[in-house]
Amino acid sequence: MDSERFLVYTDAMNTTAQQDWPVILKAIRKQFSLTQDRAAKLIGVSARSWVAWEQGYRVPTPSARILIHQLAGRLKTEPVGT
């Protein structure tokens, strides 16, 4: 990803409203038939973190937001492994 597109992307991810993250995360999981535990493992965070994000108790860090976006993009083109 070139630096200009990366900056636009990170700005968009950073301005996502706190109340939108639970909806986004649940939609990603449901679209790809993932459990919270599996989704968390795929981006390298604890299931507890994913659950807290999805329930609106916390929001993903900027680096986690990038990983979430990458996960969603990857899942569109690759099957989910075990």
KADACOR-V616797 format. One record per backbone hydrogen bond with DSSP energy under -1.0 kcal/mol. NH is the residue of the N-H (numbers start at 0). CO is the residue of the C=O. If there is no record, write none. Layout:
nh-><NH/NH>
co-><CO/CO>
This chain:
nh-><5/6/7/8/9/10/11/12/13/14/19/23/24/25/26/27/28/29/30/31/32/33/38/39/40/41/42/44/49/50/51/52/53/54/55/56/57/64/65/66/67/68/69/70/71/72/73/74/75/76/77>
co-><1/2/3/4/5/6/7/8/9/10/16/19/20/21/22/23/24/25/26/27/29/28/34/35/36/37/38/39/45/46/47/48/49/50/52/51/51/60/61/62/63/64/65/66/67/68/69/70/71/73/73>
